[in-house]
Amino acid sequence: MGMKVSILGATGNVGREFLTILEERKFPIEDLFLLASSKSEGKKISFNKKEIKVEDVEKFDFSKCKLVFSSAGSKVASKFAPKAASSGCIVIDNSSYFRMDPDVPLIVPEVNNKDLSNINKNIIANPNCSTIQMVMVLKPLHDLFKIKRVVVSTYQS
C-alpha cells in the first residue's frame, strides 16, 4: 500500500522534477494530487503512464493526503504549508520561507536526518540548492577533521 502524496507547484520546473524522481525511484504512492494555481487547474500531467489532472490549491482539501512536496515559492508556502500541516500532512518545503524558523527543522537527509525527530509544526525545510551540495561534501570532512569555518561565494541567476 502506498502513500497519499501532493505536489504543490506541480506545473513548475521543480514540481515536475519531483514527479520524475518519484517515478524513477518507484516511490510507493496510493493517491497523487497535483496542485497549482487556478490558471493551471485542469491541465494534465503524466505520472506512471497515467494522466492526472492538476487541481486548484485554493480548493484542495489537504486532509486527503499525508505528504506534501512544496515547490511553489515563499508566498504560496506561507499560506498553504501551515494549512496542509494543520490537516495532518507532513510538508517538505523547498522555498526559503521556513528556513529560519527555529521550530522547523532545516534538513539535508545525508547530513542531519537525526533532526527529523524534532518536527513540531509538521513542516520540514531544506536549504538553498547550493548549500545542500556543499554540506554533503563538507559533512564527511567535518566528521574527520572538525571544520571551523568555510568561506563561500555563490553566483546564481
C-alpha positions as CSV (number, residue, x, y, z in Angstrom):
1,M,0.0,0.0,0.0
2,G,1.3,3.4,-0.9
3,M,1.2,6.9,0.5
4,K,-1.2,9.7,-0.3
5,V,1.0,12.5,-1.8
6,S,0.5,16.0,-3.0
7,I,2.9,18.1,-5.2
8,L,2.3,21.8,-4.6
9,G,3.7,23.6,-7.6
10,A,3.3,20.6,-9.8
11,T,3.3,22.5,-13.1
12,G,6.6,24.3,-12.3
13,N,10.1,23.0,-13.1
14,V,10.8,21.8,-9.6
15,G,7.4,20.2,-9.3
16,R,7.9,18.3,-12.5
17,E,11.3,17.2,-11.3
18,F,9.7,15.9,-8.1
19,L,7.4,13.8,-10.3
20,T,10.3,12.5,-12.4
21,I,12.2,11.4,-9.3
22,L,9.2,9.8,-7.6
23,E,8.5,7.9,-10.7
24,E,12.2,6.8,-11.2
25,R,12.5,5.7,-7.6
26,K,9.2,3.9,-7.7
27,F,8.0,5.8,-4.6
28,P,5.0,4.0,-3.2
29,I,2.1,6.3,-4.0
30,E,-1.5,5.3,-3.4
31,D,-3.0,8.6,-4.5
32,L,-1.2,11.5,-6.1
33,F,-2.7,15.1,-6.1
34,L,-1.1,17.7,-8.4
35,L,-1.7,21.2,-7.1
36,A,-1.1,24.6,-8.7
37,S,-2.8,27.9,-9.1
38,S,-6.3,28.2,-10.7
39,K,-4.7,29.1,-14.0
40,S,-3.3,25.6,-14.2
41,E,-6.4,23.8,-13.0
42,G,-7.5,21.0,-15.3
43,K,-4.1,20.6,-17.1
44,K,-3.0,17.0,-17.3
45,I,0.4,15.7,-16.3
46,S,1.6,12.2,-16.9
47,F,2.8,10.1,-14.0
48,N,3.4,6.3,-14.1
49,K,1.7,6.2,-17.5
50,K,-1.5,7.9,-16.2
51,E,-2.8,11.3,-16.9
52,I,-3.5,13.3,-13.7
53,K,-5.5,16.5,-13.6
54,V,-4.0,19.5,-11.9
55,E,-6.1,20.8,-9.1
56,D,-6.5,24.4,-7.8
57,V,-4.6,24.6,-4.5
58,E,-7.2,27.1,-3.2
59,K,-9.9,24.5,-3.3
60,F,-7.9,21.5,-2.2
61,D,-8.7,19.6,1.0
62,F,-5.3,18.6,2.4
63,S,-6.9,16.0,4.7
64,K,-6.9,13.8,1.6
65,C,-3.1,13.4,1.7
66,K,-0.3,12.6,4.2
67,L,2.8,14.1,2.5
68,V,3.2,17.3,0.6
69,F,6.2,18.2,-1.5
70,S,6.0,22.0,-1.8
71,S,7.9,23.9,-4.5
72,A,5.7,26.9,-5.3
73,G,7.7,29.7,-3.7
74,S,7.7,31.5,-0.3
75,K,4.4,33.4,-0.7
76,V,2.5,30.2,-1.6
77,A,4.3,28.2,1.1
78,S,3.5,30.8,3.8
79,K,-0.2,30.3,3.1
80,F,-0.6,26.6,2.2
81,A,2.2,24.8,4.2
82,P,0.6,25.6,7.5
83,K,-2.9,24.7,6.1
84,A,-1.6,21.3,5.0
85,A,0.4,20.8,8.2
86,S,-2.7,21.6,10.3
87,S,-4.6,19.0,8.3
88,G,-2.2,16.3,9.4
89,C,0.2,16.3,6.4
90,I,4.0,16.4,6.6
91,V,5.1,19.2,4.4
92,I,8.6,19.2,2.8
93,D,9.0,22.8,1.7
94,N,11.5,23.8,-0.9
95,S,11.1,27.5,-0.6
96,S,13.0,29.9,1.7
97,Y,10.0,30.8,3.8
98,F,10.6,28.4,6.7
99,R,14.4,28.1,6.6
100,M,15.0,30.5,9.6
101,D,12.0,29.3,11.7
102,P,13.5,27.8,14.8
103,D,10.5,25.4,15.1
104,V,11.0,24.0,11.6
105,P,14.0,21.6,11.1
106,L,16.3,22.5,8.2
107,I,17.2,19.1,6.8
108,V,19.6,17.6,4.3
109,P,19.0,13.9,4.9
110,E,22.6,12.8,4.2
111,V,23.8,15.3,6.8
112,N,21.4,15.7,9.7
113,N,18.5,13.3,9.3
114,K,18.5,12.8,13.1
115,D,16.8,16.3,13.3
116,L,13.7,14.7,11.7
117,S,12.8,13.5,15.2
118,N,12.0,17.2,16.1
119,I,9.2,18.1,13.7
120,N,6.9,20.4,15.8
121,K,4.9,22.0,13.0
122,N,4.6,19.1,10.6
123,I,6.9,21.2,8.2
124,I,10.4,20.3,7.1
125,A,12.5,22.9,5.3
126,N,15.6,22.4,3.1
127,P,18.4,24.8,2.5
128,N,19.3,26.6,-0.7
129,C,20.4,24.3,-3.6
130,S,24.0,25.4,-3.5
131,T,24.1,24.9,0.3
132,I,22.8,21.3,0.0
133,Q,25.5,20.3,-2.4
134,M,28.2,22.0,-0.3
135,V,27.2,20.5,3.1
136,M,27.0,17.0,1.6
137,V,30.7,17.3,0.7
138,L,31.7,19.1,3.9
139,K,29.9,16.7,6.3
140,P,32.4,13.7,5.9
141,L,35.3,16.2,6.1
142,H,33.9,17.7,9.2
143,D,33.4,14.3,10.8
144,L,37.1,13.6,10.2
145,F,38.7,17.0,10.8
146,K,36.2,19.3,12.5
147,I,35.9,22.2,10.1
148,K,35.8,25.5,11.9
149,R,35.0,27.9,9.1
150,V,34.1,27.9,5.4
151,V,34.0,31.0,3.2
152,V,31.8,30.6,0.2
153,S,30.6,32.8,-2.6
154,T,27.8,31.7,-5.0
155,Y,26.6,33.4,-8.1
156,Q,23.2,32.4,-9.2
157,S,20.9,33.6,-11.9
